[in-house]
Amino acid sequence: MERKLLTAAELDRVREELSADWLVDPHALSRTVEFPTFLTAVRFIDELAPVAERLDHHPDLSLSWRTVSLRLTTHSAGGVTEYDVALARELDPVIDRLR
């Protein structure tokens, strides 16, 4: 994968491909997820961590009670790249399973 910014057409494809809960703009993919419990939210972060390590791409995230906010961006490129999309693709099924 290349750390090249996605074009407007590629971002449109991403909007269609990912869960509708993702906000897609040229700067970041963002999503806020409310889990049933605080422990489930923490479990999600625990499951997210090895995926991020494997992809060598780490999200900005925050945890507030049972809500996790995610922001995926490639800081070195200044916006959204395939790295962000790959991470979002892998997180969607984890989110679905834990909610």
N, C-alpha and C positions, 0 to 999 in steps of 0.2 A: 504494500500500500504506500501511496505517496502522500506526503503532507502538503497537498495542493488544495487551495480553496475551491469549494464546489461552485459551479456556475448557477445562475438562476434556474436554468432548465433542470440541472441535477437536484437542486433544492426542491423543485416541484415534484420530482420523482420520489424524493425522500418523504415529502408530505403524504404522498399516496401509499407509500410502503410501510411506514411506521404506524404505531398506534396513534389514533387521533388525539390522544392526550398529550402528545409532544407538541410544543410550540417550536416551529422551525423558522429561523431567520438567518441571515448571512453570518451573524456573529455567534450564535449558539443554538443548540438544541436544549430546550428546557422542559422540565416536567416536575410536577408536585404530586406526590402519592400519599394518600392517607391509608394506613394499614389498620387492622382491627385492634392492635394493641401496641404498646411501646416495645415490648419484647419482639414482636414481629417486625417492627421497623428496624430494630437493631439487627435482627437476623438477616434482613435484606442487605444491610450494609456489610455484614459478615460475608454474605454470598457474593456481593458486588466486588469486594476487595480482590479475591484471586482472579476474577475475570479481568479487572483493570490491570493487574500485574501481568497476566498472560499477554494481554494486548499492548502492554507498555503505554497505556493511555489512561490517565487518572482524572476523574470528574471532580468538579467543585460540588460539594454537597453540604447540606445542613440537616440536622435532626432537631425536631421540636415535638416533644411528646411522641405521638404516633405518626407524625408527618415527616417525610423525607423530601427535600427539594434538591433536584439535580440540575446541573448546568454543564453541558458537554461542549467544549470548545477546544480548538487546538491553538493554544496561546502563541506558539512559535510561528504559526501561519497567520494569526490575526482573525480567525473565524472558523467556520465549519469545514471539516475535511472528512474523508472516508473513515478516518479513525473514530470520529464522533459517531458516525452512522453505524459502524461495526459494533461499538459499545452499546448503543441504544438498541440495536437488533438483539443483542444477547441479553439485555436487561428486561426487555418486554416479557418474555416467558417467565422469568423469575418473579416479576411483579405480579403477573396474572396468577401464578401458583400461590403466592403468599397472601394475596388479598382475598 
